[in-house]
Amino acid sequence: MQILFKEIIHQKFNIMKLDATLVGVIIILLIIVPVGYMIVSSSSKNKKVINALSKLSQSRGINLSNIDVIGNLVIGIDENEKKLVYTSKLNVESDMRVVNLSEVKECRAKSIKVSDKTLQWVGLELAEKTGKKEIQFYSESDESGLTKDPFICYQDAKRWENTLRPLLKAA
């Protein structure tokens, strides 16, 4: 009787281990599958946006060598023609703007701080003959939901400032 009782407990324990393993696998799959789908979907959308901007630019005689997607902003540069192209990720064609860098005197990364740990706005400020132009990398009030961390956007803006400075008229 005792042997039978031990065998039944042993079988139930093995079934419980199997059940716990199955529950663990299901939970992991419920986490990994949606995250993996979001990553693949996002990178696919970014590639489509980059290709669309590249084709639109080529139709205007601009060959973009460096294209970046930063939140809702898509920005690229043609270093040979000294042209900066930027647009929004949501409306590539209608929001596309071209900046002739030979007409830009100064470029700087700009941010508006709410506190030491909070940025309200991040972007590039371009000083042209006709005035100042701002390219938004991050805005706290952006409702599109396609933004990144503001401090990462500020680092991206600094990187673009360093890329653009050598191409400016004053340089």
PyMOL commands that set and color helices and strands:
alter all, ss='L'
color gray80, all
select helices_A, chain A and resi 2-59+101-103+150-167
alter helices_A, ss='H'
color red, helices_A
select strands_A, chain A and resi 66-70+73-78+83-88+97-100+104-115+118-128+131-139
alter strands_A, ss='S'
color yellow, strands_A
deselect
rebuild
show_as cartoon
